[in-house]
Amino acid sequence: MKPCLLEICAGSYESACAAREGGAARLELCSSLSEGGLTPSVGLIKAVLGLSGIRKHVLIRPRSGDFLYTPAEVDIMVEDIRCVRELGADGVVVGSLTAEGGIDLPALRRMKEAAGTMSVTFHRAFDVCARPAQALEQLIEAGCDRVLTSGQARSAADGVPLLRELVRQAAGRIVVMPGCGVNPGNAAYILKETGATELHASARATVASHMSYRNPEAKMGQPGRDEYERQETSVAQVRSLVAALQG
Protein backbone atom coordinates (compact mmCIF):
# COMPACT_ATOMS: atom_id res chain seq x y z
CA MET A 1 0.00 0.00 0.00
CA LYS A 2 1.32 3.46 -0.93
CA PRO A 3 2.08 5.98 1.82
CA CYS A 4 -1.06 8.00 2.58
CA LEU A 5 -1.61 11.53 3.84
CA LEU A 6 -4.41 11.78 6.40
CA GLU A 7 -6.56 14.92 6.53
CA ILE A 8 -8.92 15.45 9.46
CA CYS A 9 -12.01 17.64 9.31
CA ALA A 10 -11.99 19.78 12.47
CA GLY A 11 -14.88 21.94 13.63
CA SER A 12 -13.30 23.49 16.71
CA TYR A 13 -9.97 24.40 18.27
CA GLU A 14 -10.20 21.31 20.48
CA SER A 15 -10.69 19.10 17.42
CA ALA A 16 -7.79 20.76 15.61
CA CYS A 17 -5.51 20.04 18.56
CA ALA A 18 -6.73 16.43 18.64
CA ALA A 19 -6.00 16.01 14.93
CA ARG A 20 -2.45 17.22 15.47
CA GLU A 21 -1.89 15.12 18.57
CA GLY A 22 -3.25 12.03 16.84
CA GLY A 23 -0.74 12.34 14.00
CA ALA A 24 -2.78 13.75 11.10
CA ALA A 25 -0.76 15.56 8.45
CA ARG A 26 -3.38 18.16 7.59
CA LEU A 27 -6.70 19.49 8.82
CA GLU A 28 -9.68 21.04 7.13
CA LEU A 29 -10.97 23.73 9.48
CA CYS A 30 -14.67 24.52 9.38
CA SER A 31 -17.67 25.20 11.59
CA SER A 32 -21.20 23.75 11.75
CA LEU A 33 -20.32 20.20 10.78
CA SER A 34 -23.95 19.24 11.36
CA GLU A 35 -24.74 21.46 8.35
CA GLY A 36 -22.04 19.87 6.21
CA GLY A 37 -19.47 22.48 7.22
CA LEU A 38 -19.39 26.28 6.92
CA THR A 39 -16.69 28.96 6.93
CA PRO A 40 -15.23 29.21 10.45
CA SER A 41 -14.89 32.44 12.41
CA VAL A 42 -11.83 34.67 12.12
CA GLY A 43 -11.03 34.06 15.78
CA LEU A 44 -11.04 30.27 15.29
CA ILE A 45 -8.95 30.54 12.13
CA LYS A 46 -6.32 32.67 13.88
CA ALA A 47 -6.16 30.33 16.86
CA VAL A 48 -5.73 27.20 14.73
CA LEU A 49 -3.18 28.82 12.44
CA GLY A 50 -1.09 29.30 15.57
CA LEU A 51 -0.70 25.53 15.92
CA SER A 52 2.56 24.07 14.66
CA GLY A 53 3.26 20.67 13.15
CA ILE A 54 0.20 20.33 10.92
CA ARG A 55 -0.96 21.93 7.67
CA LYS A 56 -4.18 23.93 7.79
CA HIS A 57 -6.79 24.30 5.07
CA VAL A 58 -9.90 26.43 5.65
CA LEU A 59 -13.36 25.66 4.31
CA ILE A 60 -14.99 28.49 2.38
CA ARG A 61 -18.76 27.94 2.34
CA PRO A 62 -21.09 30.84 3.18
CA ARG A 63 -24.25 28.85 3.97
CA SER A 64 -25.75 25.39 4.16
CA GLY A 65 -27.87 23.87 1.42
CA ASP A 66 -26.94 23.53 -2.23
CA PHE A 67 -23.87 24.86 -4.02
CA LEU A 68 -25.63 27.19 -6.46
CA TYR A 69 -24.45 30.60 -5.31
CA THR A 70 -25.64 34.10 -6.15
CA PRO A 71 -23.15 36.73 -7.38
CA ALA A 72 -23.24 38.29 -3.90
CA GLU A 73 -22.41 34.96 -2.26
CA VAL A 74 -19.49 34.42 -4.66
CA ASP A 75 -18.21 37.89 -3.76
CA ILE A 76 -18.37 36.93 -0.08
CA MET A 77 -16.46 33.69 -0.71
CA VAL A 78 -13.77 35.49 -2.70
CA GLU A 79 -13.33 38.02 0.12
CA ASP A 80 -13.16 35.22 2.70
CA ILE A 81 -10.44 33.54 0.65
CA ARG A 82 -8.43 36.75 0.50
CA CYS A 83 -8.73 37.14 4.27
CA VAL A 84 -7.67 33.55 4.89
CA ARG A 85 -4.69 34.01 2.58
CA GLU A 86 -3.62 37.15 4.48
CA LEU A 87 -3.90 35.27 7.76
CA GLY A 88 -1.43 32.68 6.46
CA ALA A 89 -3.43 29.49 5.87
CA ASP A 90 -1.86 26.74 3.76
CA GLY A 91 -4.95 26.23 1.65
CA VAL A 92 -8.68 26.68 1.12
CA VAL A 93 -11.50 24.27 0.37
CA VAL A 94 -14.10 25.60 -2.08
CA GLY A 95 -16.89 24.56 -4.43
CA SER A 96 -19.57 26.07 -6.64
CA LEU A 97 -21.99 24.53 -9.15
CA THR A 98 -24.32 25.65 -11.93
CA ALA A 99 -28.06 24.97 -11.84
CA GLU A 100 -27.52 22.12 -14.31
CA GLY A 101 -25.06 20.36 -12.00
CA GLY A 102 -21.86 21.47 -13.71
CA ILE A 103 -18.81 23.17 -12.23
CA ASP A 104 -19.31 26.95 -12.01
CA LEU A 105 -16.04 27.73 -13.73
CA PRO A 106 -16.24 31.56 -13.64
CA ALA A 107 -16.78 31.45 -9.86
CA LEU A 108 -14.09 28.82 -9.38
CA ARG A 109 -11.56 30.83 -11.39
CA ARG A 110 -12.22 33.87 -9.21
CA MET A 111 -11.70 31.78 -6.08
CA LYS A 112 -8.51 30.25 -7.47
CA GLU A 113 -7.15 33.70 -8.32
CA ALA A 114 -7.99 35.00 -4.83
CA ALA A 115 -6.19 31.99 -3.30
CA GLY A 116 -2.89 32.98 -4.89
CA THR A 117 -0.26 30.40 -3.97
CA MET A 118 -2.45 28.59 -1.43
CA SER A 119 -3.49 25.02 -2.13
CA VAL A 120 -7.05 24.73 -3.48
CA THR A 121 -9.30 21.72 -2.79
CA PHE A 122 -12.69 21.36 -4.47
CA HIS A 123 -15.03 19.92 -1.85
CA ARG A 124 -17.92 17.44 -1.99
CA ALA A 125 -20.01 19.69 -4.21
CA PHE A 126 -18.35 17.33 -6.68
CA ASP A 127 -20.57 14.54 -5.36
CA VAL A 128 -23.73 16.24 -6.59
CA CYS A 129 -22.42 17.27 -10.01
CA ALA A 130 -24.07 15.68 -13.04
CA ARG A 131 -21.04 14.43 -15.01
CA PRO A 132 -18.13 13.53 -12.71
CA ALA A 133 -15.64 12.61 -15.44
CA GLN A 134 -16.18 15.92 -17.20
CA ALA A 135 -16.13 17.81 -13.90
CA LEU A 136 -12.78 16.28 -12.97
CA GLU A 137 -11.22 17.53 -16.22
CA GLN A 138 -12.62 21.00 -15.52
CA LEU A 139 -11.10 21.03 -12.04
CA ILE A 140 -7.75 20.03 -13.50
CA GLU A 141 -7.99 22.77 -16.12
CA ALA A 142 -8.89 25.33 -13.43
CA GLY A 143 -5.75 24.42 -11.48
CA CYS A 144 -7.27 22.77 -8.40
CA ASP A 145 -4.84 20.67 -6.38
CA ARG A 146 -7.32 18.05 -5.19
CA VAL A 147 -10.96 17.04 -5.04
CA LEU A 148 -12.68 15.65 -1.95
CA THR A 149 -15.28 13.06 -2.90
CA SER A 150 -17.20 10.03 -1.69
CA GLY A 151 -17.43 8.78 -5.27
CA GLN A 152 -20.95 10.24 -5.42
CA ALA A 153 -22.13 7.61 -2.94
CA ARG A 154 -23.39 7.60 0.65
CA SER A 155 -19.86 6.84 1.84
CA ALA A 156 -16.39 6.51 0.38
CA ALA A 157 -16.52 2.75 0.95
CA ASP A 158 -19.70 2.54 -1.14
CA GLY A 159 -18.18 4.85 -3.76
CA VAL A 160 -15.06 2.75 -4.38
CA PRO A 161 -15.93 1.89 -8.03
CA LEU A 162 -16.18 5.55 -9.12
CA LEU A 163 -13.29 6.60 -6.87
CA ARG A 164 -11.11 4.01 -8.59
CA GLU A 165 -12.05 5.38 -12.00
CA LEU A 166 -11.46 8.97 -10.92
CA VAL A 167 -7.98 8.15 -9.57
CA ARG A 168 -7.21 6.40 -12.85
CA GLN A 169 -8.54 9.31 -14.90
CA ALA A 170 -6.64 11.87 -12.83
CA ALA A 171 -3.35 10.10 -13.57
CA GLY A 172 -1.48 12.30 -11.12
CA ARG A 173 -2.81 15.58 -12.53
CA ILE A 174 -5.00 16.19 -9.46
CA VAL A 175 -5.31 14.41 -6.11
CA VAL A 176 -8.54 12.45 -5.68
CA MET A 177 -9.12 12.33 -1.92
CA PRO A 178 -11.79 9.88 -0.68
CA GLY A 179 -13.88 11.11 2.23
CA CYS A 180 -17.18 10.44 4.06
CA GLY A 181 -17.60 7.59 6.51
CA VAL A 182 -13.88 6.80 6.56
CA ASN A 183 -12.86 4.98 9.74
CA PRO A 184 -10.07 2.69 11.00
CA GLY A 185 -12.02 -0.35 9.84
CA ASN A 186 -12.33 0.64 6.17
CA ALA A 187 -9.49 3.10 5.54
CA ALA A 188 -6.98 0.51 4.29
CA TYR A 189 -9.65 -1.10 2.08
CA ILE A 190 -10.53 2.23 0.46
CA LEU A 191 -6.89 3.02 -0.25
CA LYS A 192 -6.12 -0.44 -1.62
CA GLU A 193 -9.14 -0.52 -3.90
CA THR A 194 -8.86 3.03 -5.23
CA GLY A 195 -5.14 3.73 -5.40
CA ALA A 196 -5.68 7.05 -3.59
CA THR A 197 -2.78 8.70 -1.75
CA GLU A 198 -4.77 11.02 0.53
CA LEU A 199 -7.72 10.28 2.80
CA HIS A 200 -10.20 12.55 4.61
CA ALA A 201 -11.98 11.69 7.87
CA SER A 202 -13.63 13.40 10.82
CA ALA A 203 -12.66 10.81 13.48
CA ARG A 204 -15.25 12.22 15.85
CA ALA A 205 -16.60 10.94 19.15
CA THR A 206 -19.30 12.19 21.51
CA VAL A 207 -18.13 14.52 24.27
CA ALA A 208 -20.41 15.14 27.23
CA SER A 209 -20.94 18.60 28.70
CA HIS A 210 -19.38 19.45 32.06
CA MET A 211 -22.40 21.60 32.99
CA SER A 212 -23.76 20.68 36.42
CA TYR A 213 -26.89 22.82 36.05
CA ARG A 214 -29.16 21.84 33.17
CA ASN A 215 -32.50 23.15 31.92
CA PRO A 216 -34.23 20.40 29.90
CA GLU A 217 -36.97 22.75 28.67
CA ALA A 218 -34.80 25.26 26.77
CA LYS A 219 -33.71 24.02 23.34
CA MET A 220 -31.24 25.84 21.11
CA GLY A 221 -30.82 23.44 18.20
CA GLN A 222 -32.78 20.94 16.17
CA PRO A 223 -35.64 18.98 17.84
CA GLY A 224 -34.39 15.88 19.59
CA ARG A 225 -30.83 17.12 19.81
CA ASP A 226 -29.08 16.76 23.16
CA GLU A 227 -27.87 20.23 24.11
CA TYR A 228 -25.41 18.78 26.59
CA GLU A 229 -23.19 16.79 24.27
CA ARG A 230 -21.21 17.50 21.11
CA GLN A 231 -19.04 15.76 18.55
CA GLU A 232 -15.29 16.40 18.61
CA THR A 233 -12.30 14.83 16.89
CA SER A 234 -10.89 11.98 18.98
CA VAL A 235 -7.13 11.63 19.43
CA ALA A 236 -7.57 7.87 19.79
CA GLN A 237 -9.55 7.59 16.55
CA VAL A 238 -6.99 9.67 14.64
CA ARG A 239 -4.21 7.45 15.96
CA SER A 240 -6.16 4.35 14.93
CA LEU A 241 -6.60 5.76 11.43
CA VAL A 242 -2.89 6.56 11.17
CA ALA A 243 -2.06 3.02 12.31
CA ALA A 244 -4.47 1.51 9.79
CA LEU A 245 -2.94 3.53 6.96
CA GLN A 246 0.54 2.43 7.96
CA GLY A 247 -0.53 -1.20 7.57
N, C-alpha and C positions, 0 to 999 in steps of 0.2 A: 504494500500500500504506500502511495506517495505521501511525503510529509504534508500536513494539512494545517492551515491557519484557522484558528477558532475566533470568531467574532461573537460577542455577547451583546444582546439588546438590553440596555440598562435604562430604567425609568426614574432613577433617583440617584443621589450622591452615594447612598448606602450600597445600592446595587452596583454602581461603578467601582467602588472600592472592592466589593466582593469579586467582581470580574477580574480585577487586577490580582487580587490575592490568590484566586483560584488558578491563575496561569493563562488566562486568555491573552491573545496577542493584540486584540483590537476590540473596541466597544462602539456600538451605535447608541448615542445618547438621544433620548426622546422623553416625552411626557405622555400621560393618558394612554397607557398600553391597553386599557380596556376598550379604547376607541380605535385601536389599531396603530396608535402612536401619533403624536403631534409634536410640533416644534417646542422644545423646552424653553424655560425662562432664561434670560440673560444671566441671572444670578447663579442658576444651576450650571449653565455652560461654563462660566468663569471658574466656578469651584472645581468642576471636573477637569478642566484644562490644566489646573494646577497639579494634578496627579502625574507622577512620573512612571515610566516603565510600561506604558501601554498606549497604543495609538487611539485617537479619538475622532470619530466621525459623528456629525450632528444631523439628525433628521430635520428636513425642511418640509413641513406639511401644515398648512394654515387652519385646517378644519377636518372633521371626520366626514364620512360619507364617500362619495365617488371621487374620481380624479379628473373631472371635467371642471376646469377652473375659469373664472371670469378674468378679463384683463386686469381688474383691480387686484384680484387674488394673486395673479402672476407677478404683478408689481411688488406685492408684499413679500412673496417668496424670494424674488431677486434681491430685495433690500435685506432680508434676513440672511441670505447667503453672503452678501457683502459684509454684514456685521460679524458673522461667524468667521469669515476670512480674516478680518481685522483683529479679532480676538485670538487668532492663532491656532484654530482647529486644523487637524490633518486632512479632513475631508468632509463632504456633505452627502446626504442621501436624499434624492429628489425623485419626482415622477409627475407626469402630466399626460393626459390622454385627450383625444378628440371624441366627439359624440358618437362616432362610428366605431370606436374601439381601437383606433390607431394611436401611434405615438404623436404627441403634439410637438412636432419638431421646432417650430418657431419659439415656443416657450422653453423647450429644453435647451436650445442654443443660447438663449438669453441667460439661463441658469448656469450653463457651462462657462460662458464668458465671465459672469460675475464670480464664479469659483476661482478663476485664475489658475494657479498652480496646484490648488487642492485636488485631492482625489474625488471623483464623482461616481457614486453608486446610484443606479436606477432601481427603485424599490419595487415592492410587490404589486404596484399598478400593472406591472408586466403580466401578472397572473389573470388579469381581467381584460387583456387586449385580445383582439379578434384573431390576429394572424401572428403567432409567436415567432415563426421563422423569419418573416419579413421584419417584425419589430426588432429582433436581435440584430439584423443587418443595419437597421436604422440607428440603433444605439452605438454600434461600432463606428458608423460613419460620423455620428455626432461627437465621438471622442470619449464616451463613457468608459470608465475603468472596469466596472463590474455591474452585474445585474443580480439582484436578490430575487429568488423565485422558488415556489414550491412545485414547479412543473405544472402549473395551472390545476393543481389538485388540492384536496383537503389538507394534505400534509406532504412534506418532501418525500417520505417513504412511499406514499401512494403515487407520487409524481415521478418516480424513478424512470419510467420509459421516456417521457419527454425530456427530463433532465439529461439523460444520457445522450439524446439526440442534440440537445442544445450545446452540450460540452463538445460534442463532435463537430458541430457546425461552427462553433466559435474558433476552434483550432488555434487557441492561444491568443486570438485577437482581442478578446475580452474575457474577464473572469465570470464564469457562471457559478454563483454561490447558492447552493441549496439552503432553504430555511423554512420553518414552520413545522412544529411537532418534533424537532430534532432532540434526541435524548441519548444518554449513555448506552441504551439498549439497541438503538438503530443507527447510530452515527457511523460506525465502521461499515455497516451494510450499504448505507447511502453512498459513502465515498467509493467503496469497491465497485458498486454497480454503475456509478455515473462517471467516474474518473475525475471528479471535482477535486480542487486543491484548496478550497476555502469552504467553511461551513458556518452557518449562523444559527444561534440558539438563544433562548431567554434564560434557561436554567433556573427557573423561579420556584420558590417554595412559599407556603403560607407563613406569615409572621403575625403573631397575636399582639394586640395593643397592650401597653403597660398601664392603661388607664384603670384606676381603682373605682372611680365614680362613673357610672354609665346610665344614660337615659334611653331606654328601649323605645320610647315613643317618637323621638325626633330622628327623622331620616334625611340624609343629605344626598344620597345617590339613588341608584336604580332600585325599584321594589325588590325585596328579597335579599338585598345585599347586606352583608354583615359589616356594619360601620366600624367594628372593632378588630378587624384583621385586614391585612393587605398582602400583596404578592411582591416579593423581593428576590433578586438574584441570590442564589445559594452558593457559598464558597465550595461546599462539598460537591454539589452537582457540577460546578465548573471543573473541579478537579477530576471528577469521574469522567466527564467528557474528554478532557485532555488525555487521561489515561487510555480511554477507548480509542482515541485517534492515534495514539502512539503504539497501538497494537498490544 
